[in-house]
Amino acid sequence: MQIDPEPLYHQGLADRVIAYLQTKDTRLFPFTARFDEERQKAFIHDLRDGLSDLIESGSKRGTSATGFLTSDKRLREVVASWAAAGGGWPETQDPTNPFGISGVAPFDPDPVP
C-alpha cells in the first residue's frame, strides 16, 4: 500500500523547467513576467539547483544508482516559493533580508576573528 499517493517525480515539471531555462518564456511560469534581471538570474539559479538534484540522484527512469526513487521535491519547492512571491523575492531569497538568503549562512553579528 502506497502511503503517500503523490508521485515522487513529475516529468512535466522537469520538462517545463528545462524549457524555461532554454527560452525564458514567461508563459511557462507566468509569475516571471514581473521579474527584473536580478530576480530572473536568482530564479534560474534556483531552478538549476533543483534540477541538479534530479540529475545527480539518478537517471530519467526515476531511480538512483542505489535503487532509491528520484524525487523532484526540491524543484517543486523552488517553483512554489517563487510563485508564492508573485514576482517579488521569496522570503529566503530577498537580498534585503538581514538574516541571510537561501544557500548562505545566516547573518552573524559577532563574526569569528
N, C-alpha and C positions, 0 to 999 in steps of 0.2 A: 504494500500500500504506500502510495506516494504521500509524504507528509505535507510538502509544500507544492501545490499544483502549478505554481508559476514556473515556466521554463527557465533553465539556467542560462540559456544562450538565445538571443533573438537576432537571427540573421538579418532581418530587415533593418534593425537599428545599426548594425555594423555596416551594412550597405549604404545607409543614409549618411553615416559619419564619413565613410570613405569618399562618397560623392561630394559632400560638403568640403572636405579637405582639398579635393581636386578642383572644385569650381567656385567655392564660396557663395553658392547660390542661396539667397536668403529664403527662397521658397521651401527649402529643406528644413530649416529651423527659423520660422518667422520672427522670433524674438531677436534674431541677429540683425534685422533691418535697422534697429536703432543703435547698433554698436558704432563706437568710434574706432579708430585704428588700434588703440591700446587694448580695448575690450576684445576686439576680434583676435588680436595676437594671443591674448590670455586664453580665450575660448579654444582656439586652435591648439595651443599648448596642452590644455587640459584634455581635449579630445585625443590627441596623440598619446598622452599618458594612459588614458583609459583603454585605447585601442591596443597599446603595447601589452597591457595585461592579458588580452586575448591571444596575441601573437606569441608572447613568451610562455604562456601557460599551456599551450597545446596547438594541435592542428585544427583546421577548419572542421574536421569531423566532430569536434566538440569534446574531445578528451585530451588530456595532457599525456605526456610521455610516461607518467607514472600511473596512468589509469584513472585519475580524478577528473570529474567533469569540469569543463571550462565554464567560467561564469563571466557574464558581462556586467556584473553588479557595479563595478567602478564606473564603467561607461554610462550606465543608466543614472548613477548619482551625479555625474558631471552634467549631463544634459538636464536633469531635473533641477539642479541648483541654479544653473544659468537661466533656465526657463522661468523659474520662480522669481528671479530678479527682474524679469520683464524688460530686458535691455540695459539694466544697470549692472552694478557689480554684485555678485553673490557676497554674502557677509564674509566668508573666508577668503575672498579674493580682493576685497576692497583695499587699494593701496593707502587709503587714509586711515585704515583701522590700526590703532596703535598696538594692538595685541598680536599682530602678525598676520600673515596670509598663508593660504594653503601651501604646504610643502616647505615652509620656512619656520624655524623655531620661533616661539613667541618672543615678544619684546622683553628684554631683561634689563630692568632699571639699574641693576648692580652688575655690570659686566665683569668677567674674570680678568684680572690684570695680566 
